[in-house]
Amino acid sequence: MNRTYILIITIFTIIMSAVSCKDQKTYADYLKEETKAIDEFIVKNNL
């Protein structure tokens, strides 16, 4: 019975970590968004 609980918790943890890792942005994605925001700011303020 104890092994069953451990197995269920382990499988649940693996599934949840796989799902949560799927949609994470990379550092490069953040840099692209930041560059786009800076460019828009420069255009809006005529800098």
matplotlib code that plots the C-alpha trace (Angstrom):
import matplotlib.pyplot as plt

x = [0.0, 2.8, 4.6, 1.4, 1.2, 4.8, 4.3, 1.2, 2.9, 6.0, 4.0, 1.9, 5.1, 6.6, 3.5, 3.1, 6.7, 6.5, 3.3, 4.8, 8.0, 6.2, 5.2, 8.2, 9.9, 13.6, 16.0, 16.2, 12.4, 12.5, 15.3, 13.3, 10.3, 12.4, 14.0, 10.6, 9.3, 12.4, 12.0, 8.4, 9.2, 11.8, 9.4, 6.6, 8.8, 10.8, 14.1]
y = [0.0, 2.4, 1.7, 2.4, 5.9, 6.6, 5.5, 7.6, 10.7, 10.1, 9.8, 12.8, 14.8, 13.8, 14.7, 18.1, 19.0, 18.1, 20.2, 23.2, 23.1, 23.2, 26.9, 28.5, 31.4, 31.3, 34.1, 34.9, 35.3, 37.8, 39.7, 39.8, 41.2, 43.8, 44.9, 45.3, 47.3, 49.6, 50.1, 51.0, 53.4, 55.2, 55.5, 56.9, 59.5, 60.5, 59.8]
z = [0.0, 0.9, -2.5, -4.3, -2.8, -3.6, -7.2, -7.6, -6.1, -8.3, -11.5, -10.6, -9.9, -13.3, -15.2, -13.4, -14.0, -17.7, -18.1, -16.3, -18.3, -21.6, -21.7, -20.1, -22.0, -22.6, -21.8, -25.5, -25.7, -22.9, -24.7, -27.9, -26.0, -24.2, -27.5, -29.1, -26.2, -26.2, -30.0, -29.6, -26.7, -28.9, -31.8, -29.6, -27.9, -31.1, -29.5]

ax = plt.figure().add_subplot(projection="3d")
ax.plot(x, y, z, "-o")
ax.set_aspect("equal")
plt.show()
